[in-house]
Structure formats: structure tokens, C-alpha cells
Amino acid sequence: MELLGYTKGDLPFRYLGIPLSTKRVTTIQCEPLIDKMLNRIQCWTAKFLSYAGREALIRSVLGTIQNFWAQVFILPKKIIQFIEAICRRFLWSGNAEPTKKALITWDKLCAPKKEKLWVQWVHAYYIKDNNIWNTEPKNASWVIEKIFKAKRQFQEAGYSEDDVSYMDRFSTRKMLATKERLARWGLVDETIYTMCHIKNETVQHLFFDCEFSNEVWQKLLSWQGIMRRKKELQEEIQWTEKKAAGKSAGAEVYRMVLATAVYHIWQARNNIIFQKKQVNAQNIVKMIIQEIHIRAQYSTKLDTYLKNMNWYPA
């Protein structure tokens, strides 16, 4: 080094304005990013700009500053939340000061209006005429690798491409083709739920109010040690988002139970209608518990947590 005239440096150090380190970047190390964005906002005469003008600055300037950092490493969650707060304040008030003025919720404002150029580029460069399930990216960036890694995680959990597509159709935010909905389209005349022959087949009755589904839910709640009555569908989802949104093993198991139960109840409904197969609530509960135990084997945390849950509720 002396011969070449180089000096020995130490990590962390800054390169092109970005701190480089052997460890994950900290919130304190991201302060220059925040300062740079705030300085840009302060030098703009934003009070003379329309909302559309401010939005253009957020996308073209503030977004670019963030992306320059984000392409190097994963930003801390607190920094991302603070950047979103800065952008919201600038959009609605023209400065970075806290404001309660908001004409549209931030989630709706950030919703994609059309397929992004980046998505089109991924399809054109990596996926081409194939589908994502059969694509193995070569010489891809870590961002692309992480996206395709999700596919491998589904495969390791025992899911196929059809299974994943089927899950998407079961999304609670979309409408299932229940008899009640099909009748509104004029496709069927009979709307009574085949499982109980008591009430119309709505999403709420099918998954929660029917005696069959109610028995499934109560047994699964008891198996998890949750001492409460089952809720309505949307209330159950909201409870999951608030109480079971963490990374604990119990929260993950509850989310698995909710998704698996919805899937099997719908499958039981289809078996009766199309294959004339009678199903038993106790057998459905056993299948759900068995699937959760099998999938938990791929996670040491979940596998350990479920060792004390190796039983079926009566």
C-alpha cells in the first residue's frame, strides 16, 4: 500500500453520498437522506404549485433520492415511514411541517394507475413468453432475486402454481361466486346453501353463520387456546390485522388457520354441490391441523410452537 500510495481506510465510510458498512444501515446513518429531502422541499416555491405539480416533484425528485439509496440496501422501516410523512406533508401543505389536511388517503393516492414500466421491463427481460413459475433469472439484481425467491418459498411449503392462483381467487377482498351472487347475475334460481338448506348462500353465512362452518371455527379457536366466540368475516379479518399481525409464532399460526379454514370450507361446499360428497366438520378440522403441522416443519419457530398443539379438539 505504501508503494502504491494508498491509505488504509475503515468502515463505515461514505461513497457517492451513501454510507457503506458491513452491517445493516441504521436510522442514524440515514439522516443525510432525510436532510437532503428536507433541503429540497425548503428551496422550492411550493406555495405557487398545484397539487399536480407537487405530486410531480415527489415522484421525480424526492422519489429518485430515496430510490438512489434503496437500490444499495434496505432502508429501515422507520425511515420509510418518515419519508412517506414528508411527502404527504409537502403534497398537502407545500412544506414539511405537520398538517392534518388530506383530501385523499395516502394508500389510494399511491395505488398504481396502470402497469408500471418496471413491471413491463421484468416481463420483457426475464419472463418473456414464459410464466413466472417456470422462470429462473440469470445475472439478476438482489431485488429481482428476492421476488423470484418467493416462488421457491411456496414450492418448499408444498404449493404448486395452481394452488397459488387458487389462493388469489379466495382473497377476502374479492367476490366469490356464491349462489346469492350468481342469482344477481341471473345465472341460477336456487340460492339456498346446500350444506344446511336453511338460509341463502352468502359469504357471511357460508364461512361463519352456518352450523357447519361455525363448528369448524369454534374447534380451531379452541385448538389455538383463543377463548372467544367467532366473529363475522370482516370482523375476523380486522381482528387478524390488529391482533395477529406480528411475527410471533402464535400470530403466524392464526393467520395460517384463517386462510386454510376458508379454503377448506369452500372446498367442502364445492364437494357437496359438484361431487355429492358429504363432509364432516371434525374431519375438516383434522385436515386443517395436519396441513398446518406439515407446513410448520419448514420453520423451526413454528415447529417448536406447535409441539404442544399435537392434538385434535373434540
N, C-alpha and C positions, 0 to 999 in steps of 0.2 A: 504493500500500500504506500509506503514511503517512496519507493522507486517511481510509482505511477503518479504520485502527488495527490492521492485520495485521502480523505479523512474518515475515520470510523464514526458512524452515527448510531443513534439509539432510537428504538421505538418507544412510544409513538412519535411520528413526525407528520408534517403536512406536505401534501403533494397536489399541485393544482387546486389548492384551497380546501382539500379534503384531508381529514386526519386519518392516517393509516396506522393500524395497530394489529397485534397478533390476537387480540381479544375482540369480542363484540363491542361495537361502538356504544358509548354511554350517552345519557341525556346531556351531560355537561359538555361532551365533545361536539354535540350538535348545536351548541349555542351560536357558532358562526353562521350556520344555515338560517336560524331564526332571525339573527341580526341583519343578514343580507336581505331577507324578505321584508322585514320591517323598514329598512332603509329605502327600499324601492317604493314602498307604499307612501312613505313620508315625502318623497320627492315628486310624486305625481299630483297634478292639479285635479284630483278626482271629483271635486265638487262640480266640475263642469262636464263630467262624463255621465252618460246614461247608464242604466243597468246593463245594457248590452255591451257598452264599452268597457265597463269594469269586468264583466264576465270574460271578454276577450283578453284583457290584461292578466286575469287569473290563469286562464288556460295557456297563454303564450309565454308569459314571463314567470309568474310565481310557480306554475306547474313545471316549467322547464328547470327552474332552480332546484326544486325538490327531486325531479327525476334524475338530475345530474348526480345527486348524492345517492339516490335509491338504486341506481344501476351498479353501484360499487358494493353496497352492503345493505342489510335490512335495517331500516330505521326503527328506533324504539317506539312502542305503541303510544307513549305519552307525547312524543314529538309529532307523530302523525295527527293525533287529536288536536294538538296546539296549532299545527299548520291549518287544519280544517277550520278551527276557530278564527284564525287570522283572515282566511279567505272569506268566511261568512261575514265577518265584521266589515271588511273592505267592500264587499259586494253591496251590502245594505246601507252602510253609512258613509262610505268613501274614505274611511280611515281605519286604524287598527284598534280603536277604543271599543270597549264592551258596549253592546247595544242589544235591545230586546226587539228591535224592528226586524221582522222577517215576513215577507209576503208569501213565500213558498218554503216548504220544508226542505232541508238540505238533501235528504235522500232522493226526493223527487227531482230536485234540480240536477243531481249528479247522475240520474238514470240515463243510460245510453239512448240516444235518439235514433241511432242506426248502427249497423255493424261497423266497428272501428277499423281503420286502415291496418292497425297492428294485427287484428284478428285475421283479416284477409291475407296479410303477408304470411302469417303462420300456416294458414291453409295452403297458400300457393307454394311456399318454400319447403315445408316439412311434410304436410299431409298429402298434398297434391290430389290425385284422383282416388286415394285410399281413404280409410276412416281412421280416426284417432286410435282406435283399439288395436289396429294392426300396424301402427307406425312406430318405428324406433328412431328417434332423432340422432343425427350424427354431427359432431362438432358444434353442438348447441350450447347456448349460454346457460348459466345456472337457473335463470328464470324459466326457460323452456324446459329444462330437465326436471324442475320441480313440478311443472304442470303435468308432464307425462309420467312422473313418479306416482301421481295419484292413481293412475290406471293400474300400476303394479300393486298398489295397496289394496285395491278392490280385488285383484286376482288372488293375492295372498289370503284375503278373507273368504275366498271361495265364491266370489261373484263373477258372472260372465257379463258380456256386453249387453245381452238381452235383459239380464237382471237389473243392471243399472238403468237401462232405458225404461224398464217397468217401474222402477222406483220413482223416476221423474213423473210418470203418469199418475203416481199415487200421491204426489205433492198435495198437502192440505191447502195450499194456496190456489190450486186449480180445481176444476169441477169434474167430479166423477160422473160417469154415465149411469146414474141411478134411475130406477123406474119413474120416479117423480119428475126427473129432468127430461127423460125420454118422452114422457107423456106431454110435457110442454112443447116439445118439438113435433108432436103428432105422430110419433113412431110406435107407441104402444098405447093400449087402452087400460090394461091392468096395472095398478100402482101399489097393490098390497105387497108387503115384504114377505117373500116366500118362506123365510125362516120361522116366522111366528104367526103369520096370517092374521095380524091384528091391526097394524097401522100401515100407513103409506111408507114406501121405501125412500126415505130421505137420508142424507149423510148423517145427520144427528141421530136418527133412530137406528140406522144400520150399525153405526160404530159404538153407540153409547146407551141408547134408551132401551133397545131390545133386550129381553131377558137373557138371550144367549150371549151377546156382547157384554152386557152388564156383569154376568158371571165371570167371563174371561178377565175383565178389568179388575174386579174385586180380588180375584185369586192372585193376579200378578202384582197388585199393590201390596197384598198381604205377604207375598213371597219376598218383596223388597223391604218389608218392615215399615211401610208407609201407612200410618193409621189415619186414614181419611176416606171419605166416600169419593167415588169417581165424579168428575165434573163433566160439563158439556165439552164438545170437541174443541171449540176455540178457547174456552177457559183452560182446558188441559194443555193446549199449546202455549198459552200465555204463562201458565204456571211453570211449564218446562223452560221457557225462555228466561224466567226470573229466578227460579229456584234450582234448576238443573242445568245451568249454562256454564258451570265451572269446569275445571279439568280434573276434579276428583273422580275416583273410581265409581262412587255411588251415582254421581251425575251422569257419567258416561253410560252406565248400565241402564239408568232410567230412560235415557234417550234411545238406547237400543231397544228397550222393551216397547216404548211407544211406537217406533217405526215398524218393528216386527209384528206387533199386535194388529196394527192397521192392515198390514199386508195379509196376514193370515185370516183375519175376519173377512176381508174382501174375497180371498181365495175360497173360503168356506161358502160364502154366498154364491160364487160362480159354480162351485161343485154341485150345489143343490139345483141350480137353475139349468145348467147345461149337461150335467152328467148324472143327475138324480141321485147323488151320493149324500147320505145323511152324515152329519158330523156331530161330534160330541165336544162340549166346551172343555171338559177335562183333558181330552186328547190334544186339543189346540194349545192349551196352556203348557202341556208337557213338551210339545214340539217347539214352542217359543223358547222355553227354558233350555232345552237341549241345544238349539241353534245359538243362543247367547253364550252358553258354555263353550261350544266349539269355536266360535269366533274370538272368544276371550283368550284362547290358548296362544294367540299371536301377540298378546300383550301381557307381560309379567305382572303389571299392576292390576289388571282386570282379573287375571287368572288367580292371583293371590286373594283378591277381594271376594271372588265367588266360591272359594273353598268352603266357606261357612254357609253357602246357599245351595248346597248339593242335595236338594230335596224338592218335592212337589207339594204344593198346597192342596189340602183336602177339599 
